Amino acid sequence: MADLKKLNGRPKLKGGNRTKFINVRFTEEEYKEIADLEKALALSKADLIRMRILSDAKKIVINSRELIKYIDSAGAEMARIGNNINQLAKHANTLRLQGALDPEIITQFNQLFDEYIHIQQKFEVSLRQIIRAMGL
């Protein structure tokens, strides 16, 4: 028990104490934007500004909740499209068995299906790029 240290105050900074100060002024709109980002990203204003200035300029601060919401809605839409394709394929097979399926419809379906696969692949590539940009 004697080896346990009593923790007092905040943890020591890795890079030392911050002793330099920069005074910056913002317009009302700019300040509101910073305050909104502060709430959305759960970061302090100082940390947010520090990240934006000192981090790699190509990196972007991302609101992960919004991003996940949009990715989720896009994934749900892709699932609905896949369901529609399955229903069309089932209907086409029923018509083919009855001998009532026009070959032109098969050609159009195949073209649209190829386009869907291409879009789905681009979506997956975009997701991988987002994940890499987030550093995950």
PyMOL commands that place a pseudoatom at each C-alpha (Angstrom):
pseudoatom trace, name=CA, resn=MET, resi=1, chain=A, elem=C, hetatm=0, pos=[0.000, 0.000, 0.000]
pseudoatom trace, name=CA, resn=ALA, resi=2, chain=A, elem=C, hetatm=0, pos=[2.918, 2.330, 0.634]
pseudoatom trace, name=CA, resn=ASP, resi=3, chain=A, elem=C, hetatm=0, pos=[3.848, 2.129, -3.074]
pseudoatom trace, name=CA, resn=LEU, resi=4, chain=A, elem=C, hetatm=0, pos=[0.577, 3.685, -4.218]
pseudoatom trace, name=CA, resn=LYS, resi=5, chain=A, elem=C, hetatm=0, pos=[0.907, 7.380, -4.951]
pseudoatom trace, name=CA, resn=LYS, resi=6, chain=A, elem=C, hetatm=0, pos=[-1.831, 9.799, -4.125]
pseudoatom trace, name=CA, resn=LEU, resi=7, chain=A, elem=C, hetatm=0, pos=[-3.135, 11.413, -7.326]
pseudoatom trace, name=CA, resn=ASN, resi=8, chain=A, elem=C, hetatm=0, pos=[-3.527, 15.148, -7.065]
pseudoatom trace, name=CA, resn=GLY, resi=9, chain=A, elem=C, hetatm=0, pos=[-4.584, 17.518, -9.828]
pseudoatom trace, name=CA, resn=ARG, resi=10, chain=A, elem=C, hetatm=0, pos=[-4.528, 16.947, -13.528]
pseudoatom trace, name=CA, resn=PRO, resi=11, chain=A, elem=C, hetatm=0, pos=[-1.984, 14.620, -15.151]
pseudoatom trace, name=CA, resn=LYS, resi=12, chain=A, elem=C, hetatm=0, pos=[1.344, 16.049, -16.327]
pseudoatom trace, name=CA, resn=LEU, resi=13, chain=A, elem=C, hetatm=0, pos=[1.463, 17.166, -19.963]
pseudoatom trace, name=CA, resn=LYS, resi=14, chain=A, elem=C, hetatm=0, pos=[3.611, 15.034, -22.224]
pseudoatom trace, name=CA, resn=GLY, resi=15, chain=A, elem=C, hetatm=0, pos=[5.180, 18.015, -23.981]
pseudoatom trace, name=CA, resn=GLY, resi=16, chain=A, elem=C, hetatm=0, pos=[5.619, 20.214, -20.932]
pseudoatom trace, name=CA, resn=ASN, resi=17, chain=A, elem=C, hetatm=0, pos=[3.650, 23.199, -19.737]
pseudoatom trace, name=CA, resn=ARG, resi=18, chain=A, elem=C, hetatm=0, pos=[1.928, 25.475, -22.182]
pseudoatom trace, name=CA, resn=THR, resi=19, chain=A, elem=C, hetatm=0, pos=[3.305, 28.900, -21.429]
pseudoatom trace, name=CA, resn=LYS, resi=20, chain=A, elem=C, hetatm=0, pos=[2.751, 30.764, -24.708]
pseudoatom trace, name=CA, resn=PHE, resi=21, chain=A, elem=C, hetatm=0, pos=[-0.485, 32.566, -25.422]
pseudoatom trace, name=CA, resn=ILE, resi=22, chain=A, elem=C, hetatm=0, pos=[-2.041, 33.722, -28.703]
pseudoatom trace, name=CA, resn=ASN, resi=23, chain=A, elem=C, hetatm=0, pos=[-4.921, 36.164, -28.661]
pseudoatom trace, name=CA, resn=VAL, resi=24, chain=A, elem=C, hetatm=0, pos=[-7.337, 35.736, -31.563]
pseudoatom trace, name=CA, resn=ARG, resi=25, chain=A, elem=C, hetatm=0, pos=[-10.547, 37.563, -32.305]
pseudoatom trace, name=CA, resn=PHE, resi=26, chain=A, elem=C, hetatm=0, pos=[-13.533, 36.085, -34.158]
pseudoatom trace, name=CA, resn=THR, resi=27, chain=A, elem=C, hetatm=0, pos=[-16.701, 37.467, -35.658]
pseudoatom trace, name=CA, resn=GLU, resi=28, chain=A, elem=C, hetatm=0, pos=[-19.978, 36.394, -34.083]
pseudoatom trace, name=CA, resn=GLU, resi=29, chain=A, elem=C, hetatm=0, pos=[-20.552, 33.887, -36.900]
pseudoatom trace, name=CA, resn=GLU, resi=30, chain=A, elem=C, hetatm=0, pos=[-17.055, 32.414, -36.585]
pseudoatom trace, name=CA, resn=TYR, resi=31, chain=A, elem=C, hetatm=0, pos=[-17.360, 32.152, -32.809]
pseudoatom trace, name=CA, resn=LYS, resi=32, chain=A, elem=C, hetatm=0, pos=[-20.777, 30.471, -33.117]
pseudoatom trace, name=CA, resn=GLU, resi=33, chain=A, elem=C, hetatm=0, pos=[-19.278, 27.968, -35.576]
pseudoatom trace, name=CA, resn=ILE, resi=34, chain=A, elem=C, hetatm=0, pos=[-16.463, 27.179, -33.129]
pseudoatom trace, name=CA, resn=ALA, resi=35, chain=A, elem=C, hetatm=0, pos=[-18.937, 26.826, -30.259]
pseudoatom trace, name=CA, resn=ASP, resi=36, chain=A, elem=C, hetatm=0, pos=[-21.108, 24.496, -32.360]
pseudoatom trace, name=CA, resn=LEU, resi=37, chain=A, elem=C, hetatm=0, pos=[-18.063, 22.359, -33.216]
pseudoatom trace, name=CA, resn=GLU, resi=38, chain=A, elem=C, hetatm=0, pos=[-17.098, 22.328, -29.548]
pseudoatom trace, name=CA, resn=LYS, resi=39, chain=A, elem=C, hetatm=0, pos=[-20.488, 20.884, -28.614]
pseudoatom trace, name=CA, resn=ALA, resi=40, chain=A, elem=C, hetatm=0, pos=[-20.700, 18.466, -31.528]
pseudoatom trace, name=CA, resn=LEU, resi=41, chain=A, elem=C, hetatm=0, pos=[-17.191, 17.050, -31.126]
pseudoatom trace, name=CA, resn=ALA, resi=42, chain=A, elem=C, hetatm=0, pos=[-17.023, 17.221, -27.306]
pseudoatom trace, name=CA, resn=LEU, resi=43, chain=A, elem=C, hetatm=0, pos=[-13.715, 19.099, -27.428]
pseudoatom trace, name=CA, resn=SER, resi=44, chain=A, elem=C, hetatm=0, pos=[-12.710, 22.329, -25.737]
pseudoatom trace, name=CA, resn=LYS, resi=45, chain=A, elem=C, hetatm=0, pos=[-12.293, 25.400, -27.921]
pseudoatom trace, name=CA, resn=ALA, resi=46, chain=A, elem=C, hetatm=0, pos=[-8.558, 25.423, -27.219]
pseudoatom trace, name=CA, resn=ASP, resi=47, chain=A, elem=C, hetatm=0, pos=[-8.154, 21.737, -28.151]
pseudoatom trace, name=CA, resn=LEU, resi=48, chain=A, elem=C, hetatm=0, pos=[-10.257, 22.188, -31.262]
pseudoatom trace, name=CA, resn=ILE, resi=49, chain=A, elem=C, hetatm=0, pos=[-8.239, 25.172, -32.472]
pseudoatom trace, name=CA, resn=ARG, resi=50, chain=A, elem=C, hetatm=0, pos=[-4.956, 23.479, -31.510]
pseudoatom trace, name=CA, resn=MET, resi=51, chain=A, elem=C, hetatm=0, pos=[-5.924, 20.389, -33.526]
pseudoatom trace, name=CA, resn=ARG, resi=52, chain=A, elem=C, hetatm=0, pos=[-6.913, 22.417, -36.560]
pseudoatom trace, name=CA, resn=ILE, resi=53, chain=A, elem=C, hetatm=0, pos=[-3.733, 24.491, -36.558]
pseudoatom trace, name=CA, resn=LEU, resi=54, chain=A, elem=C, hetatm=0, pos=[-1.080, 22.029, -35.412]
pseudoatom trace, name=CA, resn=SER, resi=55, chain=A, elem=C, hetatm=0, pos=[-2.315, 18.827, -37.011]
pseudoatom trace, name=CA, resn=ASP, resi=56, chain=A, elem=C, hetatm=0, pos=[-1.628, 17.875, -40.571]
pseudoatom trace, name=CA, resn=ALA, resi=57, chain=A, elem=C, hetatm=0, pos=[-3.419, 20.388, -42.808]
pseudoatom trace, name=CA, resn=LYS, resi=58, chain=A, elem=C, hetatm=0, pos=[-4.906, 17.572, -44.895]
pseudoatom trace, name=CA, resn=LYS, resi=59, chain=A, elem=C, hetatm=0, pos=[-6.644, 16.035, -41.913]
pseudoatom trace, name=CA, resn=ILE, resi=60, chain=A, elem=C, hetatm=0, pos=[-10.175, 17.138, -41.229]
pseudoatom trace, name=CA, resn=VAL, resi=61, chain=A, elem=C, hetatm=0, pos=[-11.995, 17.206, -37.936]
pseudoatom trace, name=CA, resn=ILE, resi=62, chain=A, elem=C, hetatm=0, pos=[-15.011, 14.977, -38.495]
pseudoatom trace, name=CA, resn=ASN, resi=63, chain=A, elem=C, hetatm=0, pos=[-18.234, 14.878, -36.576]
pseudoatom trace, name=CA, resn=SER, resi=64, chain=A, elem=C, hetatm=0, pos=[-18.316, 11.110, -36.179]
pseudoatom trace, name=CA, resn=ARG, resi=65, chain=A, elem=C, hetatm=0, pos=[-21.971, 11.006, -35.084]
pseudoatom trace, name=CA, resn=GLU, resi=66, chain=A, elem=C, hetatm=0, pos=[-23.106, 12.743, -38.267]
pseudoatom trace, name=CA, resn=LEU, resi=67, chain=A, elem=C, hetatm=0, pos=[-20.798, 10.606, -40.395]
pseudoatom trace, name=CA, resn=ILE, resi=68, chain=A, elem=C, hetatm=0, pos=[-22.107, 7.368, -38.869]
pseudoatom trace, name=CA, resn=LYS, resi=69, chain=A, elem=C, hetatm=0, pos=[-25.688, 8.578, -39.367]
pseudoatom trace, name=CA, resn=TYR, resi=70, chain=A, elem=C, hetatm=0, pos=[-25.076, 9.245, -43.086]
pseudoatom trace, name=CA, resn=ILE, resi=71, chain=A, elem=C, hetatm=0, pos=[-23.188, 5.991, -43.605]
pseudoatom trace, name=CA, resn=ASP, resi=72, chain=A, elem=C, hetatm=0, pos=[-25.994, 4.109, -41.854]
pseudoatom trace, name=CA, resn=SER, resi=73, chain=A, elem=C, hetatm=0, pos=[-28.648, 5.706, -44.063]
pseudoatom trace, name=CA, resn=ALA, resi=74, chain=A, elem=C, hetatm=0, pos=[-26.594, 4.987, -47.195]
pseudoatom trace, name=CA, resn=GLY, resi=75, chain=A, elem=C, hetatm=0, pos=[-26.144, 1.361, -46.120]
pseudoatom trace, name=CA, resn=ALA, resi=76, chain=A, elem=C, hetatm=0, pos=[-29.879, 1.039, -45.455]
pseudoatom trace, name=CA, resn=GLU, resi=77, chain=A, elem=C, hetatm=0, pos=[-30.630, 2.459, -48.902]
pseudoatom trace, name=CA, resn=MET, resi=78, chain=A, elem=C, hetatm=0, pos=[-28.210, -0.026, -50.494]
pseudoatom trace, name=CA, resn=ALA, resi=79, chain=A, elem=C, hetatm=0, pos=[-29.995, -2.850, -48.640]
pseudoatom trace, name=CA, resn=ARG, resi=80, chain=A, elem=C, hetatm=0, pos=[-33.375, -1.656, -49.964]
pseudoatom trace, name=CA, resn=ILE, resi=81, chain=A, elem=C, hetatm=0, pos=[-31.974, -1.543, -53.480]
pseudoatom trace, name=CA, resn=GLY, resi=82, chain=A, elem=C, hetatm=0, pos=[-30.645, -5.095, -53.079]
pseudoatom trace, name=CA, resn=ASN, resi=83, chain=A, elem=C, hetatm=0, pos=[-34.068, -6.235, -51.867]
pseudoatom trace, name=CA, resn=ASN, resi=84, chain=A, elem=C, hetatm=0, pos=[-35.714, -4.647, -54.922]
pseudoatom trace, name=CA, resn=ILE, resi=85, chain=A, elem=C, hetatm=0, pos=[-33.226, -6.392, -57.204]
pseudoatom trace, name=CA, resn=ASN, resi=86, chain=A, elem=C, hetatm=0, pos=[-34.057, -9.745, -55.606]
pseudoatom trace, name=CA, resn=GLN, resi=87, chain=A, elem=C, hetatm=0, pos=[-37.779, -9.139, -56.097]
pseudoatom trace, name=CA, resn=LEU, resi=88, chain=A, elem=C, hetatm=0, pos=[-37.234, -8.210, -59.756]
pseudoatom trace, name=CA, resn=ALA, resi=89, chain=A, elem=C, hetatm=0, pos=[-35.095, -11.309, -60.306]
pseudoatom trace, name=CA, resn=LYS, resi=90, chain=A, elem=C, hetatm=0, pos=[-37.775, -13.545, -58.761]
pseudoatom trace, name=CA, resn=HIS, resi=91, chain=A, elem=C, hetatm=0, pos=[-40.465, -11.951, -60.935]
pseudoatom trace, name=CA, resn=ALA, resi=92, chain=A, elem=C, hetatm=0, pos=[-38.261, -12.310, -64.037]
pseudoatom trace, name=CA, resn=ASN, resi=93, chain=A, elem=C, hetatm=0, pos=[-37.688, -16.009, -63.287]
pseudoatom trace, name=CA, resn=THR, resi=94, chain=A, elem=C, hetatm=0, pos=[-41.445, -16.508, -62.903]
pseudoatom trace, name=CA, resn=LEU, resi=95, chain=A, elem=C, hetatm=0, pos=[-42.068, -14.831, -66.271]
pseudoatom trace, name=CA, resn=ARG, resi=96, chain=A, elem=C, hetatm=0, pos=[-39.255, -16.832, -67.897]
pseudoatom trace, name=CA, resn=LEU, resi=97, chain=A, elem=C, hetatm=0, pos=[-40.815, -20.094, -66.727]
pseudoatom trace, name=CA, resn=GLN, resi=98, chain=A, elem=C, hetatm=0, pos=[-44.117, -18.986, -68.276]
pseudoatom trace, name=CA, resn=GLY, resi=99, chain=A, elem=C, hetatm=0, pos=[-42.326, -18.031, -71.509]
pseudoatom trace, name=CA, resn=ALA, resi=100, chain=A, elem=C, hetatm=0, pos=[-43.476, -14.412, -71.205]
pseudoatom trace, name=CA, resn=LEU, resi=101, chain=A, elem=C, hetatm=0, pos=[-40.104, -12.714, -70.584]
pseudoatom trace, name=CA, resn=ASP, resi=102, chain=A, elem=C, hetatm=0, pos=[-38.855, -10.409, -73.325]
pseudoatom trace, name=CA, resn=PRO, resi=103, chain=A, elem=C, hetatm=0, pos=[-35.066, -10.806, -73.938]
pseudoatom trace, name=CA, resn=GLU, resi=104, chain=A, elem=C, hetatm=0, pos=[-34.756, -6.992, -74.063]
pseudoatom trace, name=CA, resn=ILE, resi=105, chain=A, elem=C, hetatm=0, pos=[-35.872, -6.822, -70.422]
pseudoatom trace, name=CA, resn=ILE, resi=106, chain=A, elem=C, hetatm=0, pos=[-33.143, -9.293, -69.471]
pseudoatom trace, name=CA, resn=THR, resi=107, chain=A, elem=C, hetatm=0, pos=[-30.569, -7.115, -71.252]
pseudoatom trace, name=CA, resn=GLN, resi=108, chain=A, elem=C, hetatm=0, pos=[-31.776, -3.961, -69.481]
pseudoatom trace, name=CA, resn=PHE, resi=109, chain=A, elem=C, hetatm=0, pos=[-31.842, -5.740, -66.117]
pseudoatom trace, name=CA, resn=ASN, resi=110, chain=A, elem=C, hetatm=0, pos=[-28.277, -6.969, -66.574]
pseudoatom trace, name=CA, resn=GLN, resi=111, chain=A, elem=C, hetatm=0, pos=[-27.087, -3.459, -67.487]
pseudoatom trace, name=CA, resn=LEU, resi=112, chain=A, elem=C, hetatm=0, pos=[-28.781, -1.945, -64.432]
pseudoatom trace, name=CA, resn=PHE, resi=113, chain=A, elem=C, hetatm=0, pos=[-27.437, -4.708, -62.204]
pseudoatom trace, name=CA, resn=ASP, resi=114, chain=A, elem=C, hetatm=0, pos=[-23.894, -4.089, -63.474]
pseudoatom trace, name=CA, resn=GLU, resi=115, chain=A, elem=C, hetatm=0, pos=[-24.360, -0.379, -62.720]
pseudoatom trace, name=CA, resn=TYR, resi=116, chain=A, elem=C, hetatm=0, pos=[-25.578, -1.219, -59.205]
pseudoatom trace, name=CA, resn=ILE, resi=117, chain=A, elem=C, hetatm=0, pos=[-22.529, -3.430, -58.574]
pseudoatom trace, name=CA, resn=HIS, resi=118, chain=A, elem=C, hetatm=0, pos=[-20.240, -0.644, -59.794]
pseudoatom trace, name=CA, resn=ILE, resi=119, chain=A, elem=C, hetatm=0, pos=[-21.891, 1.896, -57.451]
pseudoatom trace, name=CA, resn=GLN, resi=120, chain=A, elem=C, hetatm=0, pos=[-21.680, -0.545, -54.544]
pseudoatom trace, name=CA, resn=GLN, resi=121, chain=A, elem=C, hetatm=0, pos=[-17.959, -1.046, -55.173]
pseudoatom trace, name=CA, resn=LYS, resi=122, chain=A, elem=C, hetatm=0, pos=[-17.391, 2.724, -55.270]
pseudoatom trace, name=CA, resn=PHE, resi=123, chain=A, elem=C, hetatm=0, pos=[-19.316, 3.016, -51.996]
pseudoatom trace, name=CA, resn=GLU, resi=124, chain=A, elem=C, hetatm=0, pos=[-17.076, 0.404, -50.364]
pseudoatom trace, name=CA, resn=VAL, resi=125, chain=A, elem=C, hetatm=0, pos=[-13.933, 2.176, -51.637]
pseudoatom trace, name=CA, resn=SER, resi=126, chain=A, elem=C, hetatm=0, pos=[-15.234, 5.468, -50.224]
pseudoatom trace, name=CA, resn=LEU, resi=127, chain=A, elem=C, hetatm=0, pos=[-15.877, 3.844, -46.850]
pseudoatom trace, name=CA, resn=ARG, resi=128, chain=A, elem=C, hetatm=0, pos=[-12.332, 2.482, -46.762]
pseudoatom trace, name=CA, resn=GLN, resi=129, chain=A, elem=C, hetatm=0, pos=[-10.971, 5.960, -47.593]
pseudoatom trace, name=CA, resn=ILE, resi=130, chain=A, elem=C, hetatm=0, pos=[-13.024, 7.494, -44.767]
pseudoatom trace, name=CA, resn=ILE, resi=131, chain=A, elem=C, hetatm=0, pos=[-11.753, 4.875, -42.324]
pseudoatom trace, name=CA, resn=ARG, resi=132, chain=A, elem=C, hetatm=0, pos=[-8.141, 5.518, -43.365]
pseudoatom trace, name=CA, resn=ALA, resi=133, chain=A, elem=C, hetatm=0, pos=[-8.604, 9.310, -43.110]
pseudoatom trace, name=CA, resn=MET, resi=134, chain=A, elem=C, hetatm=0, pos=[-9.937, 8.874, -39.584]
pseudoatom trace, name=CA, resn=GLY, resi=135, chain=A, elem=C, hetatm=0, pos=[-6.825, 6.900, -38.688]
pseudoatom trace, name=CA, resn=LEU, resi=136, chain=A, elem=C, hetatm=0, pos=[-8.673, 3.750, -37.700]
for i in range(1, 136): cmd.bond("trace and resi %d" % i, "trace and resi %d" % (i + 1))
show_as sticks, trace
zoom trace
